[in-house]
Amino acid sequence: MTDSNAAPIQVRMTTALRAPTHSLAWCGAEAGVFKAQGIDVTFPVIETTGPEAVHGLARGEWDFCQTGTLPVVENFLNGGDAVVLFRNAVQHDNLCIALRPGLKSLAELDGKKVGVLSDATSGQTGINARLTIEKTGATATYVGLGGYGNIYKALIAGEIDAGPLPLHLRFAGERQYGWSIFSLAFGGAIPSVFATTRKLIATNRELVLRVAQGFICTVHTFKTHPDVYIPLLQRFLQVNERELVADQVQFYLPLFPQVPRMALSAEGLQSIRNTFAKTYPAAHRLQEADFTDSSIVDELEHSGFIARRYGEQSA
């Protein structure tokens, strides 16, 4: 139970990018869900890119972040203690590569310029885009643009030839500009995640549990009161069209899991190993437990906390 008379605990978070999959912590903070758990959440910065979100954890600039799996794994391979607490969503295709008008195949990107969030060697979206393009035999040049909104604008301006985009920008660009759209190599096998550090879990497990409760309660509120989240998600995504965001909310309602345990598929874990195998020999031996701590979600599930939120329904 949270002591209603106690001063809220200050917690800093960030998010790697502006997409529905990375919106939950921010929306939960704005909706007051974390505050109900005795947590006062601040966001020193938003849309940092995945690698920077994890670097910020290591530097102590924030305590939690929503980011990609791959930056957390690379942190582990480099001896860091960033760790995945949850996955943001169940497996699904939430990204695509959009090609400017005049280009009809990924092979045509040979020698062309592709916008990514940070880079094509450590950022999850950039790696995914690069491997997708390389499968066709094409070698492109990659430029970090910092956010999906910037990739979208650069495609419109003709400053890049292609770039990865989330669903809400894919639909808008496909409809208005006639872009060719292609799926990414990983699909949804490697999810985005909610992460912290093993040090924080070891030194203040009660805080991590409270934050986890806030995250899970946010998912519950999203599922049971989606209208509350439409204007919040509009602000987070910086999208004016309510109908476009309402469609995204409906799309994600079944995809945000009640029990957000990481639980990678065999395909996802092997894709992670393959991604880093050339750079880190130890990547061949990677196991999910190396970069994931499932004990927090396990504790909340076994205590009945999650079931109580859903009226004793099975997760």
C-alpha positions, 0 to 999 in steps of 0.5 A, a space after each residue: 500500500 502507498 502511504 498517501 501522507 508520504 511525500 512523492 518519491 522523485 524519479 527521472 525517466 526518458 524515452 528514446 523516441 516518439 512512438 506509441 510503443 514508447 509512450 506509456 511512461 510519459 502518458 502514465 505520468 501525465 495522467 497521474 497514474 504514477 503519482 497514485 503509486 507515490 511516484 513523482 515522475 519527471 522527464 529531463 529530456 524526451 526522444 533521446 535515441 535508443 543508445 543515448 537513453 541507455 548511456 544516460 542510465 549509465 551516467 545517472 542522468 535518469 533512472 528508467 527509460 523506454 528504449 530498444 532491446 539492442 542498446 541494452 544488450 550492447 551495454 551488457 556486452 560492454 560490461 554495463 549494468 543496464 537491464 530490461 524490466 519489461 517489453 513495451 508490446 507483444 510481437 508486431 510489425 510497428 515499423 516500416 521503411 518508406 522510400 521517396 517517390 520514384 523508388 520502388 524497391 529496397 535494392 534501389 537504395 544502393 548508394 542512396 541516403 537513408 535517415 535513421 534515428 542515431 546510427 546504423 550500428 548501435 541504434 535498434 531502428 538503424 540496425 534494423 533498417 541497415 540489415 533490411 537493406 543489406 539483404 537486398 545487396 544494397 549498400 546505403 549511406 546512413 545519417 542520424 536525424 534524431 527522431 521519426 518526425 525529422 525523418 518524415 520531414 526529410 523524406 518530404 523535403 527530398 533530403 533523404 531517399 528512405 527512412 524507417 517510420 512508425 505506423 502513424 507516420 507511415 499511414 500519413 506519408 503513404 496517403 499524402 506522398 505515395 511513398 513505397 513501403 517495406 517491412 523491416 527485417 526483424 519485424 517485431 521479434 526484437 521489442 522496445 523495452 522499459 529499462 533501468 539498472 541492476 544497481 537500482 534494483 539491488 539498492 532500492 528494489 521497493 522503488 523499482 517495484 513502485 515504478 513497475 506498479 505505475 507502469 502496469 497500472 498505466 497499461 490497465 488504464 490505457 486498455 480500460 479508458 482509452 479515450 483518456 489517452 488519445 489527447 495525451 498521445 496526440 501531445 506525445 506524438 505531436 500529431 494534431 489529427 485526433 482521428 489518426 491517433 485514435 486509430 493508433 490507440 485502437 491498434 495498440 489496445 490488444 498489443 500492450 500486455 497485461 503481464 509485460 514479461 520480456 519472453 523473447 522468441 527463439 527467433 528474437 534471441 538469435 537475431 540479437 546474437 547475430 546482430 552483435 556476433 561480428 563485434 562481440 565474440 561473447 554475443 554467441 553465448 547471449 541468454 535473455 537473463 544476461 540483459 533482462 531481470 524478470 524478478 520484478 514482474 514475477 513478484 507483481 504477478 505472483 502477489 496478485 497485483 496484476 490480477 487484481 487490476 484486471 478483476 482477477 482475469 487471467 493475464 
